[in-house]
Amino acid sequence: MNLEADGLRKRYGDVQALDGFDLAVAPGVIHGLLGPNGAGKTTAVKALATLIDVDEGVARVAGYDVRTQAAQVRRRIGLIGQNAAVDEILGGRQNLVMFGRLYGLSKVDARARADRLLDMFGLVDAAERAVSTYSGGMRRRLDIAAGFILTPAVLFLDEPTTGLDPRARNEVWAAVREVAAAGTTVLLTTQYLDEADQLAARISVMNHGRVVADDTPGVLKRQIGGDRVTVTIPAGAPLETVTQQLAAAVGIPAVPDDEARSLTFEVGSGVTALAAIVRALDDSGITPEDLVLRRPTLDEVFLTLTSQEAIR
C-alpha cells in the first residue's frame, strides 16, 4: 500500500478529532475521503502529510513512517489545499519555475519541469499570462501542477473544486485523472459527492473521527438497497389489472401510487426488471407515460452512513 493508517487518534481538548482512523490506499489509485463537517477529514490529511502529530496510531506514506520519518515523507508528497498557492502576479511558467527552484531544482531542470507540466495540464497557451487572468479551472490546474513538481508518490487534494463552475470542475477532474494515470496515489477530500463518484475508485466515509465504510462506490450504493423501476400507467388502462400483470412479470409486488398512477418495483437488478416490464406492457398493448430506472446515489449512501442511527 502507498498510504496506510492504523488506529490514528488525535484529541484537541474535549474534541476527539480522530478516533481510531484506519486507511489503506494502493499506488496509482484515486481514493475519496468523505464525511460531514467535523468528521475529521482535514485532521486525517494533516496527520498523513506530517503537518500535525497524532496521539496514537501508526501511519506510513510511500513506505515511510509519518512520525519517525517525516522528512522522507515530505519529499514524496504533494498537498493541494482549498486555497490556491500560486502567485497571481506571475505567469504560469514563472510560477512553476519558482516552485521548482524552491524544491531545489536547478534553473535548467526547473524550466524543463515547468514546460512538461504546462503541457501535461493543458496550460501551454496561457504560460506567459498573469495568473490573475486565468479562469477558475485554469488556476486550479496550475495549483495542482505546482504540487506535482517532484512527481509525488502521494498527492493530497483537499476539496479541489470548491467554488468552481461545472466547466472548471471538469477541467480539474481531467487533471486529477492525469495525475493518477502517471502512477501517483491521490487522496481526495470533497463535499461534492458526484465528484467522488466520478473520480474515486474507492471511497472511505468518515464520521466522528473514524471510518464507518470503505469500498467501491458501486458496492457502497448496493449496500443501502437495490435499483428502483417506476412505471407510470396511462389514463384509461386498467390500473389494477396492469399492476397484477407487471408484478407477475417482475416476480415481486409493486409499491403503488394511485394518485400518480405509478408502480415502483424495488429490485436487485434494475435492467432485468426493466426488460420484464417492457415485455409485459408490450404484450398488453400498453404504452407507459413514463418508465424510469433509478439506482441508489452516493448522496443516499452518505446520508445513511453518517446518520446518528447508522453509527450507534
C-alpha positions as a printed Julia matrix, in Angstrom:
312×3 Matrix{Float64}:
   0.0     0.0     0.0
   1.19    3.53   -0.77
  -0.85    5.1     2.02
  -1.65    3.36    5.31
  -3.12    4.42    8.64
  -3.86    2.18   11.59
  -5.72    3.36   14.67
  -4.89    7.07   14.44
  -6.17    9.14   17.37
  -5.97   12.88   17.87
  -7.64   14.95   20.56
  -7.98   18.74   20.76
  -9.12   19.48   24.29
 -12.53   17.86   24.67
 -12.83   17.11   20.94
 -11.77   13.7    19.67
 -10.87   14.67   16.09
  -9.57   11.21   15.16
 -10.9     8.17   16.98
  -9.24    5.08   15.55
  -8.86    6.23   11.94
  -7.84    3.46    9.5
  -6.97    3.72    5.81
  -5.25    1.69    3.1
  -4.71    3.03   -0.44
  -2.86    1.26   -3.25
  -0.46    3.03   -5.66
  -2.0     4.93   -8.57
  -5.49    4.95   -7.07
  -7.8     7.92   -6.53
  -9.3     7.35   -3.09
 -12.16    9.52   -1.86
 -12.41   10.59    1.77
 -15.93   11.74    2.58
 -17.64   12.9     5.72
 -19.74   15.72    7.19
 -18.14   18.85    8.59
 -16.27   17.94   11.75
 -15.89   14.28   10.79
 -12.09   14.52   10.94
 -11.16   14.59    7.23
  -8.85   17.59    7.43
  -7.23   16.31   10.61
  -6.58   12.96    8.93
  -4.98   14.63    5.92
  -2.83   16.87    8.12
  -1.64   13.84   10.09
  -0.77   11.88    6.96
   1.01   14.91    5.49
   3.1    15.31    8.7
   1.57   18.71    9.47
   0.39   17.53   12.89
   1.38   14.72   15.21
  -1.15   12.17   16.42
  -1.65   10.92   19.95
  -1.81    7.25   19.0
  -1.55    5.02   15.97
   0.76    4.34   13.06
   0.73    5.76    9.53
   3.02    5.17    6.57
   3.18    7.17    3.35
   5.15    5.78    0.4
   6.64    3.28    2.83
   7.82    5.84    5.41
   6.51    6.38    8.93
   4.89    9.82    9.23
   6.04   10.24   12.83
   9.63    8.98   12.73
  10.48    9.65    9.07
   8.65   12.9     8.42
  11.37   14.4     6.22
  11.31   11.42    3.87
   7.51   11.57    3.72
   7.51   15.28    2.82
   9.85   14.68   -0.09
   7.35   12.21   -1.56
   4.04   14.01   -1.2
   2.15   16.9    -2.72
  -0.51   18.82   -0.81
  -3.12   20.99   -2.52
  -5.36   22.84   -0.09
  -8.65   24.63   -0.69
  -6.93   27.95   -1.41
  -4.64   28.46   -4.39
  -0.94   28.75   -3.54
   0.18   30.29   -6.83
   1.2    33.94   -7.27
  -1.42   35.77   -9.33
   1.01   38.48  -10.48
   3.38   35.98  -12.09
   2.67   33.99  -15.23
   2.01   30.27  -15.23
   5.52   29.31  -16.31
   7.09   31.74  -13.83
   5.08   30.19  -11.01
   6.15   26.66  -11.83
   9.8    27.63  -12.26
   9.65   29.39   -8.89
   8.21   26.3    -7.21
  10.84   24.14   -8.91
  13.6    26.32   -7.52
  12.01   26.22   -4.05
  12.06   22.42   -4.29
  15.78   22.56   -5.01
  15.83   22.06   -8.78
  18.46   23.83  -10.87
  17.33   26.63  -13.2
  17.57   24.36  -16.21
  15.69   21.5   -14.53
  13.05   23.85  -13.11
  12.33   25.3   -16.55
  12.2    21.86  -18.14
   9.83   20.62  -15.46
   7.64   23.71  -15.83
   7.37   23.12  -19.58
   6.42   19.47  -19.03
   3.73   20.36  -16.5
   2.28   23.17  -18.62
   1.86   20.65  -21.42
   0.52   17.93  -19.11
  -2.16   20.21  -17.66
  -3.11   21.97  -20.88
  -1.72   25.39  -19.97
   0.89   25.96  -22.71
  -1.12   28.68  -24.46
  -1.52   30.6   -21.19
   2.02   30.03  -19.92
   3.11   33.68  -20.14
  -0.13   35.26  -18.99
  -0.51   36.56  -15.44
  -2.39   34.05  -13.3
  -4.85   36.82  -12.37
  -6.25   36.49  -15.92
  -6.82   32.73  -15.61
 -10.25   31.16  -15.23
 -11.01   29.29  -12.02
 -10.37   25.92  -13.63
  -7.06   27.06  -15.16
  -5.9    28.47  -11.84
  -6.76   25.24  -10.04
  -4.97   23.15  -12.68
  -1.89   25.32  -12.24
  -2.15   24.82   -8.49
  -2.24   21.05   -8.95
   0.69   21.27  -11.37
   2.69   23.14   -8.72
   2.06   20.28   -6.3
   3.35   17.88   -8.95
   6.8    19.48   -9.38
   8.59   16.46   -7.93
   6.09   13.81   -9.16
   4.84   12.89   -5.69
   4.12    9.32   -4.73
   1.03   10.61   -2.9
  -0.99   13.72   -3.68
  -3.42   15.1    -1.08
  -6.28   17.09   -2.63
  -8.47   18.93   -0.14
 -11.74   19.95   -1.82
 -10.03   20.9    -5.11
 -13.13   22.19   -6.93
 -14.87   24.23   -4.23
 -16.46   27.29   -5.83
 -15.76   26.27   -9.42
 -18.37   26.18  -12.18
 -19.18   22.86  -13.95
 -16.77   23.5   -16.85
 -13.9    24.33  -14.48
 -14.7    21.27  -12.35
 -14.43   19.05  -15.43
 -11.04   20.6   -16.22
  -9.78   19.81  -12.72
 -11.2    16.28  -12.87
  -9.26   15.66  -16.07
  -6.08   16.92  -14.39
  -6.6    14.64  -11.37
  -7.11   11.63  -13.64
  -3.89   12.55  -15.46
  -2.0    12.6   -12.17
  -3.31    9.18  -11.14
  -2.57    7.74  -14.58
   1.07    8.75  -14.05
   1.17    6.43  -11.01
   0.53    8.87   -8.16
  -1.8     7.88   -5.34
  -4.44   10.57   -4.83
  -6.33   11.09   -1.58
  -9.3    13.31   -2.38
 -11.46   15.03    0.21
 -14.58   16.64   -1.18
 -18.06   17.83   -0.24
 -19.29   17.12   -3.77
 -20.45   13.51   -3.77
 -20.78   13.4    -7.55
 -17.11   14.36   -7.7
 -16.13   11.37   -5.57
 -18.41    9.17   -7.67
 -16.75   10.39  -10.87
 -13.14   10.19   -9.73
 -12.65    7.74   -6.89
 -12.05    4.04   -7.44
 -12.65    3.53   -3.73
 -14.25    5.64   -1.01
 -13.89    5.87    2.77
 -16.76    7.51    4.62
 -15.79    9.16    7.89
 -17.92   10.11   10.87
 -16.84   11.18   14.35
 -13.15   10.66   13.62
 -13.29    7.14   12.23
 -14.08    5.32    9.0
 -17.61    3.89    9.01
 -17.46    2.39    5.5
 -14.77    1.67    2.91
 -15.45    0.17   -0.51
 -16.0     0.96   -4.17
 -18.81    3.43   -4.98
 -20.84    0.65   -6.61
 -20.66   -1.66   -3.59
 -21.5     1.15   -1.18
 -24.59    2.01   -3.21
 -25.76   -1.6    -3.29
 -25.42   -1.85    0.49
 -28.27    0.6     1.07
 -30.72   -1.01   -1.36
 -31.31   -2.19   -4.87
 -32.48   -0.46   -8.02
 -35.93    1.05   -8.42
 -38.02    0.85  -11.56
 -41.04    3.14  -11.73
 -43.66    2.85  -14.46
 -46.48    5.36  -14.92
 -49.65    3.84  -16.38
 -51.62    5.97  -18.86
 -55.17    7.04  -18.11
 -57.67    4.57  -19.5
 -55.57    1.49  -18.85
 -56.94   -0.78  -16.09
 -54.58    0.05  -13.23
 -55.42   -2.96  -11.06
 -55.06   -5.41  -13.93
 -51.76   -3.89  -15.11
 -50.45   -3.93  -11.55
 -51.09   -7.66  -11.29
 -49.54   -8.35  -14.71
 -46.37   -6.39  -14.0
 -45.99   -7.89  -10.53
 -46.18  -11.35  -12.07
 -43.63  -10.39  -14.74
 -41.14   -8.94  -12.27
 -41.77  -11.55   -9.59
 -42.4    -9.14   -6.7
 -45.27   -6.84   -5.71
 -45.13   -3.19   -6.66
 -45.38   -0.15   -4.41
 -48.34    1.71   -5.95
 -49.08    5.42   -6.07
 -52.74    5.57   -7.06
 -52.8     9.35   -7.44
 -49.84    9.37   -9.81
 -50.93    6.07  -11.43
 -47.4     4.78  -10.94
 -45.91    1.49   -9.79
 -42.46    1.19   -8.25
 -40.54   -2.06   -8.05
 -37.54   -2.31   -5.71
 -35.31   -4.94   -7.29
 -31.78   -6.26   -7.23
 -31.21   -5.83  -10.96
 -32.99   -2.86  -12.48
 -32.06   -3.82  -16.05
 -33.63   -7.28  -15.72
 -36.81   -5.87  -14.17
 -36.98   -3.13  -16.77
 -36.83   -5.67  -19.59
 -39.58   -7.78  -17.98
 -41.82   -4.74  -17.54
 -41.34   -3.64  -21.15
 -42.24   -7.12  -22.42
 -45.33   -7.3   -20.22
 -46.52   -3.86  -21.3
 -45.92   -4.71  -24.93
 -47.89   -7.95  -24.59
 -50.78   -5.92  -23.12
 -50.59   -3.29  -25.84
 -49.9    -0.51  -23.31
 -47.51    2.37  -23.86
 -46.47    3.81  -20.47
 -46.49    7.53  -19.83
 -43.1     7.19  -18.17
 -40.63    4.43  -17.36
 -37.65    5.18  -15.13
 -34.75    3.11  -13.81
 -33.2     4.69  -10.73
 -30.13    3.45   -8.89
 -29.04    4.43   -5.36
 -26.89    7.54   -5.3
 -23.75    8.3    -3.33
 -25.75   11.06   -1.63
 -28.05    8.4    -0.17
 -25.07    6.32    0.92
 -23.54    9.35    2.61
 -26.72   10.31    4.45
 -27.36    6.74    5.56
 -23.85    6.04    6.82
 -23.35    9.36    8.6
 -26.71    9.48   10.33
 -26.71    9.04   14.09
 -28.75    5.86   13.79
 -26.29    4.29   11.36
 -23.29    4.54   13.69
 -24.79    3.7    17.06
